[in-house]
Amino acid sequence: MKYQLQGRYPDYNPFIPNKTKVNEYLKKTKEIFQWIKVQL
């Protein structure tokens, strides 16, 4: 995937989030996934 981004967007340099932020993203993703499952 990194290669595809560099090929299409050569000046794109994404930041790497710290571990705390990653855990927040995962927690929120799990919450949303559970909500979606309840809605179905």
Backbone as CSV, one residue per row, in Angstrom:
resi,resn,N_x,N_y,N_z,CA_x,CA_y,CA_z,C_x,C_y,C_z
1,MET,0.826,-1.187,0.000,0.000,0.000,0.000,0.874,1.255,0.000
2,LYS,1.955,1.221,0.722,2.831,2.382,0.762,3.313,2.742,-0.643
3,TYR,3.629,1.734,-1.419,4.086,1.988,-2.782,3.005,2.683,-3.606
4,GLN,1.765,2.248,-3.482,0.681,2.841,-4.255,0.482,4.307,-3.868
5,LEU,0.553,4.614,-2.581,0.407,5.999,-2.149,1.546,6.858,-2.683
6,GLN,2.757,6.347,-2.626,3.895,7.123,-3.109,3.824,7.330,-4.614
7,GLY,3.302,6.350,-5.338,3.175,6.492,-6.782,2.137,7.529,-7.166
8,ARG,1.051,7.552,-6.440,-0.041,8.465,-6.770,0.166,9.841,-6.137
9,TYR,0.669,9.856,-4.921,0.864,11.109,-4.179,2.315,11.184,-3.686
10,PRO,3.227,11.579,-4.549,4.652,11.523,-4.186,5.032,12.421,-3.006
11,ASP,4.284,13.471,-2.747,4.628,14.372,-1.639,3.861,14.060,-0.361
12,TYR,3.100,12.964,-0.359,2.290,12.606,0.802,3.128,11.867,1.829
13,ASN,3.230,12.421,3.024,3.976,11.799,4.116,3.076,11.737,5.349
14,PRO,2.314,10.629,5.489,1.380,10.548,6.611,2.113,10.465,7.946
15,PHE,1.489,11.029,8.974,2.087,10.943,10.295,1.711,9.599,10.915
16,ILE,2.548,9.110,11.787,2.274,7.866,12.493,1.763,8.238,13.877
17,PRO,0.518,7.880,14.182,-0.038,8.253,15.489,0.644,7.480,16.618
18,ASN,0.625,8.068,17.800,1.211,7.374,18.936,0.284,6.251,19.389
19,LYS,0.779,5.412,20.284,0.044,4.227,20.708,-1.281,4.588,21.377
20,THR,-1.314,5.665,22.125,-2.540,6.097,22.792,-3.612,6.439,21.768
21,LYS,-3.235,7.179,20.740,-4.190,7.570,19.704,-4.689,6.346,18.933
22,VAL,-3.804,5.407,18.665,-4.189,4.181,17.972,-5.217,3.421,18.798
23,ASN,-4.990,3.322,20.101,-5.938,2.627,20.967,-7.290,3.339,21.003
24,GLU,-7.276,4.661,20.956,-8.532,5.415,20.899,-9.280,5.103,19.602
25,TYR,-8.563,5.071,18.481,-9.179,4.748,17.196,-9.795,3.346,17.230
26,LEU,-9.053,2.383,17.784,-9.548,1.015,17.842,-10.776,0.903,18.733
27,LYS,-10.755,1.580,19.868,-11.896,1.548,20.775,-13.132,2.132,20.097
28,LYS,-12.969,3.268,19.448,-14.090,3.911,18.763,-14.604,3.026,17.616
29,THR,-13.694,2.396,16.891,-14.069,1.507,15.803,-14.880,0.331,16.327
30,LYS,-14.449,-0.252,17.434,-15.190,-1.365,18.033,-16.579,-0.929,18.477
31,GLU,-16.676,0.255,19.058,-17.976,0.769,19.495,-18.915,0.964,18.307
32,ILE,-18.398,1.531,17.245,-19.219,1.765,16.048,-19.633,0.434,15.420
33,PHE,-18.718,-0.514,15.384,-19.028,-1.825,14.826,-20.147,-2.498,15.622
34,GLN,-20.064,-2.423,16.928,-21.108,-3.008,17.768,-22.448,-2.302,17.522
35,TRP,-22.431,-1.003,17.394,-23.647,-0.250,17.127,-24.279,-0.674,15.799
36,ILE,-23.428,-0.828,14.786,-23.923,-1.238,13.468,-24.544,-2.632,13.543
37,LYS,-23.907,-3.543,14.268,-24.455,-4.900,14.396,-25.830,-4.865,15.056
38,VAL,-26.031,-4.004,16.023,-27.332,-3.893,16.702,-28.378,-3.335,15.740
39,GLN,-27.971,-2.443,14.850,-28.907,-1.831,13.924,-29.405,-2.798,12.852
40,LEU,-28.668,-3.845,12.599,-29.055,-4.788,11.528,-30.117,-5.757,11.954
